[in-house]
Amino acid sequence: MTLNYDIDKIVKYLERYKLDLPFLYTWNAKIDRLVELETLTESEVITINALTPYEKELRLKKKVGQKLNETLKSGNDLFNKLCLWVIKDWGGIKTASDNDTILLINDFLNQEKPTFKRIASLSKVGAYLYPEKNVIYDSRVAYSLNWIILSENAGNKYFPIPEGRNSKMSAFDLNVLIRLKNITNYQVDSITNLDNRRFIKNTDKELFIDPKDAYSELNNLIRKINDRLWNGELEKEKNLYFTEMLLFSIADREVFMDITKRFKME
């Protein structure tokens, strides 16, 4: 099935929040280790920590992204350490072993269509390295985008959502809401059809993008949204993270409220 999205509808939904992005974005990472990683000076850490989370994030995108690109080209071991900082210190994902993560990062950077396994971690590195073409594919971004597609009838397929730990998003599982709206897809003529253990997986293929294609399709869609949403604002048009940060920020507040107000079962 060809993917079709109504970019105008998605942009219209996001326009109500875009001017508030500097206040909506509240992710506030610890950055002290960037001195040890030769990315910031101690005085820069003090200066950046005094900024709002939004302003701090924009500084980090540039400084860390620049250092990642420099160390990638030089083959310096510092590149791996910075990647781990992005995933663990900045991203807060600390469960996997460093060696396994580094191997996955190398595979991720050398594949046209990376594996969906640990995409929430790996895409953080991709977004810091190449912000003009990659976004972070995490649960909040996919959750917000799926709700907009669902609620605004803005597309014919949805993005698989990586596992997350947010209780509000877990309470209103978007996958369930998507299936309920498309309930006829799951209705069968004979109850024996439900004996097939792959029934849900097979039926979901009609509604959800194949995980192996999801990352590239998300990047493509957000590029189109970003161009339209920030039209005329050159820095924001160039860097996809402005739209990504907006989707991330509204997931468990604005989108949550919208779901509870608008969703009805008849």
C-alpha positions, 0 to 999 in steps of 0.5 A, spaced: 500 500 500 502 506 498 503 511 503 499 517 503 499 523 508 495 530 508 501 534 510 496 540 510 492 537 516 498 535 520 501 542 519 494 545 521 494 541 528 501 543 530 500 550 528 496 551 534 502 549 538 508 551 534 509 558 537 509 555 544 515 550 543 520 554 547 515 553 553 513 546 552 520 543 551 522 541 558 527 536 557 533 538 561 539 533 560 545 533 565 551 535 561 557 536 566 561 530 562 561 534 556 567 537 559 571 530 559 569 528 552 572 535 550 566 538 547 564 543 552 569 547 557 567 548 564 565 555 563 560 553 557 557 548 561 555 553 566 553 558 561 548 553 558 546 550 564 543 557 566 539 557 559 532 555 559 531 547 557 529 549 550 535 554 549 540 549 552 537 544 547 539 548 541 546 549 543 547 542 545 544 540 538 550 544 535 555 543 539 555 535 540 553 535 533 559 538 531 563 534 535 560 528 533 561 529 526 569 531 527 570 525 531 566 520 526 571 523 520 577 522 524 576 515 527 577 517 534 574 513 540 571 519 542 566 518 537 563 512 541 564 515 547 560 521 545 554 516 542 554 513 549 553 520 552 547 522 547 544 515 548 545 514 556 546 521 559 542 525 554 537 520 552 536 517 559 537 510 556 542 506 560 540 499 561 544 496 555 551 494 555 556 499 552 559 494 547 552 492 544 550 499 543 557 501 540 556 495 535 549 497 533 551 504 532 556 502 527 550 497 524 545 503 524 550 508 521 552 503 515 545 501 513 540 504 508 534 502 512 537 500 519 533 495 524 528 497 528 531 494 534 533 499 539 531 505 534 529 510 540 536 509 542 540 509 535 536 514 532 538 519 537 545 519 534 543 519 527 539 526 529 545 529 532 549 527 526 545 529 521 539 534 523 537 536 516 535 529 514 534 525 521 529 525 527 529 521 533 524 516 533 522 515 540 515 513 543 513 520 544 514 522 537 511 516 534 505 517 539 503 524 537 504 523 530 499 517 530 494 521 534 494 527 529 494 522 523 488 518 526 484 524 529 485 528 523 484 523 518 490 525 515 493 518 513 492 511 511 498 508 515 501 509 522 508 508 525 510 502 530 511 505 537 517 503 540 516 501 547 516 507 552 515 508 560 510 514 560 504 512 564 499 517 561 501 514 554 501 507 556 494 508 559 491 510 552 495 506 548 495 509 541 495 502 537 488 500 541 485 506 539 487 505 531 485 498 531 478 500 534 477 506 529 479 501 524 475 495 527 472 492 521 479 490 519 479 485 525 472 482 524 471 475 521 466 471 518 468 465 522 470 465 529 475 459 526 479 465 523 481 467 530 485 460 531 491 463 527 496 465 532 498 470 527 491 473 526 493 480 529 500 481 526 497 479 519 491 484 520 496 490 523 500 490 516 494 493 513 494 499 518 501 499 520 508 501 516 513 495 516 518 496 522 524 495 517 521 501 513 518 506 519 525 510 520 526 512 513 518 513 512 518 517 519 524 522 516 521 523 509 514 525 513 517 529 518 521 533 512 515 534 509 511 537 515 517 541 517 518 545 510 511 547 511 510 548 518 516 553 519 516 556 512 520 562 511 524 560 518 530 558 515 534 555 521 527 551 522 526 549 515 533 546 515 533 542 521 528 537 522 529 537 530 524 543 531 518 539 529 521 533 532 521 537 539 514 539 538 511 532 537 515 530 543 513 535 547 506 535 546 505 527 547 503 526 554 500 533 555 496 536 549 495 530 545 493 526 552 488 532 553 485 531 546 484 524 546 480 524 553 476 530 550 475 527 543 475 519 543 468 516 543 466 509 543 459 508 540 
